[in-house]
């Protein structure tokens, strides 16, 4: 089920604009593929990931680091495949 609150979805898209080009590319591709099909679980994982500093997030997305937070792993996998 897609995230019902379009304002929350737009806020996530805005927060996806990062200072590192590599992250911008990955997140732009993610939003192009995911469209408006982000559900509440996806949104929660994205919010947690987007709260990280750019370099830490890039390390997770590129697979150079891993997280002990199991609820973030599915979203990281999606981001790695875009």
N, C-alpha and C positions, 0 to 999 in steps of 0.2 A: 504494500500500500504506500503510495507516494506521500510525501510530507504535505499535509494539508495547508499549512501556514506559508503562503508564498512570500511573506515578509521575512520569515526565518530562512527560507531558501535563498532569497536574494542577499541576506546578510552573510550567509555561508559563502555564496559566490564572491561577494565583495572581500571577505576575509581570505579568500583563496588567492588573491593578488599578493604576491610575495616579492621580496627583494632579490631573490636569486632567479636568474633566467631559467635554469633547469627546472625549478619548482613551478614557475609560471607555465612552462611548456606542459609538464605532466598534469597540472591541475586544469589547465585550459582544455586539454584533451579529455580528461575525466569528465568535465562538465559537458563537453560536446557529445560524449557517448552516453552519459548518464541522463542528460537532459533534466527533466523534472521528476524522474523516477527515484529520487533519493527518499528513502523512508526514514522513520524516526531513529531507528538503530544506526543507519548510515550517518544521519545527521549528528548523532551523539558522538560517534567515532571521529567524524570529521572535525567537530568542534574541539575534541581533545587533541587531535593531531595538529590542528591549526593554532593551538595555544603554545605549541613548542617553538623554540627559536628556529630560524630558517635552516641553519647548519645541522641541527639535530633531526629535523624533519627530513632534510635531504638524505642524511645517512640512513634513516629508516626506509625511505622510499627506494633508495638505490640498493638496499640490501646489505649495506656496510655495517649496520647495527640492527639489533633485534630488540623487541620490547617484551617485557614480562606481562604486559596487559593483554590477555588473550582476546578481549573484546575488540581490540584494535587490529588484530591480525587479518581478519577478512578484508577490511578496508585497505590496509597496506597492500595486500595481494592484488586487489583491484587496481590500485594506483600503480603498482609495478607492471601491470600488464597493458597499460595504455600507451 
